[in-house]
Amino acid sequence: MKKALLISLIFVLLLSVIPSMAQDGVFRVAAVAPSATNDLAFSQSMYDGLMAIQQEMGEDAFQFDFQDGTFIVDDAAVALREWAASGDYDLVIAHGSQFGSVVEELAAEFSEVSFAWGTDEETFGLDNVYAYTAAADEGGYVNGVMAGLMTQSNVVGVVGPIEVGDAKLYVDGFVAGVGASNPDATVNVVYIQSFSDVPLATEAAETHIANGADILTGTAQMVVGAIAVGSESGARWFGTQSSQAELAGDSAVAFQVYRWEVVLADIIANIQSGVLGGQSYVINLANGGLVMEFAG
């Protein structure tokens, strides 16, 4: 009798620590992102990726919570800690390179929880951290080649956020592309030192137009300001991360779109097979994680 009672107690304890997926067959994800789910840029790309996974797996097998607009690192850290400590999620995502130090700390503390973060390739040597980034220079180069061929003024303006990660890769690729197709063109690059400051992006774009630019591009959620300037001035717009064609209207030309579901699908499969992390991913044009979309 005592042996049976002991076995029952052990079984109850095991149920309390087994991940939620094992209890009801649902894979659960929690993600934090710095801007809105409809920012037409970085945060929307991850939200769209999670939605694509849910559509593929079905709501009865995949559910996620998405906390957007969390650009303050300390606020993100609170949410990430609560999710990790709850034991309710099979994967916790910190979508933003500014969250790296938080992920490194929490993953070491909650070693049985899988974390993913980007854009970066650093897993901090931890077996429960996945890292992901984008070879944004690839689509940037494609956009740049087209921009070099299309410009009439031979002046192209770039509005960048902060010179790091996939943002820098995109800008570098775009500049190289313009140079390859039109060596006579001048590419003016301005980094506004913010991912989210729309007024600063607007001001930078206005300066580009004043200096003769007839083509604009940029990356991060603040580009909505630059897109508006382009539309008003008649400059053509090339985008990245998500499609901004609807907002850009007649100014829209081409967009490099991130498909994070390519990474997410593999991470989910790994976790389901017991691999909590320790791997890095790069989406690119070859693996379908980056796709080019063109305005009609």
N, C-alpha and C positions, 0 to 999 in steps of 0.2 A: 504493500500500500504506500509506504513511504517512498519507494523507488518510483512508483507511478506518479506520485505528487511532485517529486523532484523533476521528472521528465516534463511534466506539464508546465512547471514554472520556467524551465529552460526554454521551452517552446514559446511561451508568452514573451520572454525577454528577447528572444531572437526576432520575433515579429516586430518588436518595438524599435529595432535598429536596422531592419532590412529596408532598403530604399523603397520609396513609394511605388516605383514601377513594379517591383516584385509583389506588392500587395494587391494591386488592382489592374495591372497590365497597362497602366497609363505612364508614358514618359513625360516628366514634368520639367520645364525649364523656367528659370527666372532671369531676366535681363535688365540691365540698367544702361541708359544711353544719355548723352549730354544734351540732346535737342529733341524736337518734336518728331512724332512718327510720320508726319507729313512735311518734313523739312526739305523734301526734294533732294536730299543729299545723304549724308553719312548715317544718321539714325534711321531714316526711312529704309535704307538699303538692308539693314539688319532686320527691321520689322517685316519687310517684304519677304526676306529669306525665311523667317520663322513661319509666316503665313503660308509660304509655299510648302514647307515641311508639313504643316498641319493639314493642308489640302491633300498632300500625298499620303500621309499616314492615316488621316481621319481624326476627328475631334475625340473619338472614343479611345484613341491610342496616343494622342499627343496634345498636350495643353501647355500654355505658357503665360507667364505674367511679364508685362513689359512696363518698366518705370522710365518714362521719357522726361526730357527737360531737366535732367540732373547733371548740370554742368559743374556744380560745386563738388569737388572731390570728397570732402568730408560728408556731405549728404549721401553720396553714392556709397561710401564706406559703411554707413549705418544700414542701408538697405541690403548690401551684400552680406554683411555680418548676420543680419536677421535671417536671411534666406539660408545661409550656410548652417546656422545653428538650429534651424527649424527641422531639418531632416526631411523636408517635404519635397525637395527638388533633386532631380537626377543630374542636373547641370546648371551651373550659375555662370552667367555671361556678364563680363564687364566690357561693354562696347565703347572703347575710347582709350587711346594710348596714355592719357593722363591718369588712368586707373591702375597702371602697372604696379606701383609700390603697394597699393592696397591688396591687389591679388596675391602678390608675393607673400605678404604677411598673413592673410587669411588662409591661403592654401597650405601654408606650413602648419597653421593651427588646426585646421579642419582637414586632416589628411585623407579622410574617407569620402570627401565631397569633390566632385569634378568641377573645375573652373575652366573657363575659356576667356581669352581677352585679345584685343587687337586695336589698332593694327600694329603688329610686331611679331617677331619670330622667337622671342625670348620666353622659355618655359621656366627659367630660374633653377633649372636642375631638379625640378619637383615632378614626381610621377603622377600628380593629379592636376596638372595644368596643361591645357592646350593653348597654343598661340596661333594667330592667323593674321595674314596681311594680304595686300593686293599688289600685283606687279602693274601698278597704275601707269607706269611709264609706257607700257605697250599701247594702250588705247590713247594715251597722251600723244604718243608719236603719230598715230593714225590721224588724230584730230589736227595735229600740227602740220602734217603734210597737206591736208586739205585746206587749212587756213592759209598756208603759204601760197597755194595755188589760187585762192579766191580773193585775197586782199587786193584792192585797187590802189590804196594809199601807200602800201608797203610799210604800214605801221600796225602792229598787233599788240593788244594790251592784255596782261595777265594779272588777275587779282588773286593772290595766294593768302592763306591764313597764317600759319606758323611753319617755318621751314623744317618740317620733320615728317617722317613716315610716308604714307602713300600720297600725302599732299605734295611733298617735295618731289617724289617720284613722278607724279603726274606733270607737274610744272616742267621738270627737267626733260621729260619725254616730249612734251609739247614744243618746247623751245628747240629741241633737236630736230623734230619733224619739220618745223617751219624752215629751219636752216637747210635741211636736205632738199626741200622743194623750191625754196626761194631764198638764195643766199643774199639777195639785195634787201630783204625785209628786215626791219628793226623790230625786235620783240622787247617791249618794256615790261619788266616784272616788278610788281610791288607786293610785298608781304605785309599785311596789316597787323600782324602779331595777335590775331584773334580768330577763333573758329566761328564766332557767333555775332560779331559786331556788324550788323547790317548797315548802320549809318557810315561806318568807316569804309566798308566795301563799296557803298554807293559813291562816297567821295573819291575813292581810288579810281573807280570806273569813270567818273566824270572827268578826272584828270587825264586819263588815257584818251578819252574822246577829244578833250581840248588840245591834246598833243597830236591829233590826227589819226588815231586808231579807228579803223572801220571793222575790226574784228575783236571780240573779247572772249575770254575764257576765265575760269576760276574753279576752285574746289572748296568744299565745306559748306555748312548750312548758311553762312552769311552771303552766299552768292546771289540770293534773291534780290538783293539791292543792286548788284551789278547787272543782273538780267533786266531789271526794270530800266536801268540807264540805257542798256543796249537797245531795248525795244523802242524807247522814246527817241533815240538818236538815229535809228536805222542801222546800227552796227549788227553784224551777225554774231550768234552765240554758239560756242562749243562747250559742252558740259561733261561732267563725270560723276560717278557714284550712283546717281539715279537719273532717270529721264526727267528733264525740265522742259520738254517740248511744249506742253500745254501752257506753261507760264510764259515761255519765251515767244510763243506765237510765230509770227512771220520771221522773227530773227533766228529761230532755231535752225541748226544745221545737223549736228551729230552729237551723240552722247555715248560715253562709256558707262555701262551699267554693271554694278556689282551684283553677283548672284551668290550670296553667302550660303544658300542651301546646298551648294556643292560641298562646302566644308562641313556644314552642320550635319548632313546625312552621314558622312564618314565618322564624325565624332560620336553621334548617337549610336551607330553600329558598334563602335569600339567600346563605348560604355556598357552597352548591352552584353558585350562579350567579356566584360570584366576589366577592360583597360581604362583606367581613370584619367590618364593624361600622358604627358611626356612627349608630345609630338607637336610639330609646327606645320602650318599649311600656307601655301601661297596660291591665291587664285590668279589665273591668267587667261589669255585668249585661247590657249591650246586646250585647257581642261574645262572650258565653258564657264568658269567662275567670272570671267569678264566677257561681256558681249557688247557689240557695237549696234546702236540703234540710230536710224537716220530719220530726220523729219520729212514728212510727206510734202 
